[in-house]
Amino acid sequence: MRIKLALGIYLIFGAVDVALGATYFSTKQFMSYHAEAIGASWQELDTGVRVLILALLKLAGGGWFALGVITIALSWVAFKTRNAVARIVLPVTALLSWSASFAATWEVYQATGALTPWVPSLAMLGLAMLAFVIDAPWTANGVDTNEAKAAL
């Protein structure tokens, strides 16, 4: 049961990353909290600024999408093989990526008061720590081998 729960959490990470990636990559303008932070609507920005912002949003979206696909693939490998390195790389990757997301959204919130999504970023950090503790990769295979096979 522990393995299924930890795997499920990591698969949620992957799905959220893929969804955010697709959203940011395909957007035609910045998000509402971006407008709130800079105090201007999308239409008020110069063309060059809009092009630059869209390029940065596509870059972020592509990174999130790639991270999500890799997280999903690595989750299956990690839990199918019970590879300890992969089971440590998953939470470290999640903590690094969502720490960056939290830091950026928190900084904008603190500086501007805009309603940035810092709370979901913080929740994802908590989930990463929870999945790591549930999986317990520092133990001898984390769980019984039969439970590992049954989970997949």
C-alpha positions, 0 to 999 in steps of 0.5 A: 500500500505504501508503494502505491501511495508514493507512486500515486503522489509522484504521478500526480507531480508528473501530471501537474507538471505536464498540465502546467507545461501545456498551459504555459506553452500554449497561452496567448497572453500572460496570466491574470496574476501577472497583470495584477503584479505589473499593474497593466493589462496584456493589451497595454504592453508594447509588442516587443514586451509581449513577444518577450513574455510569451517566449519566456512563458513558452520556455517555462511551459516546455520545461514543465512539460518535459519535467512532467514526462520525465517524472512519470517515466522515472516514477514507473522505473523507480517503483518497478525496479525499486532502484534506490537512486531513482527513488531519491532523484524523484523527491529531490527533483520535485523539491528543486523544481517546486522550490523555484516555483514557490520562491518566484511566486512568493517573491512576486506576492510579497513585492506586489500583493498580486494573488500568485499561486504560491500556496499550491507551490508550497503544497507541492513541496509538502507532497514531495516530502510526504512521498519521500517519507512514505517511500522510505528509500533509505530502508532496505528496499523500502518495503517487502519485495512482494508488495513492490511487485503487487503494486505494479 
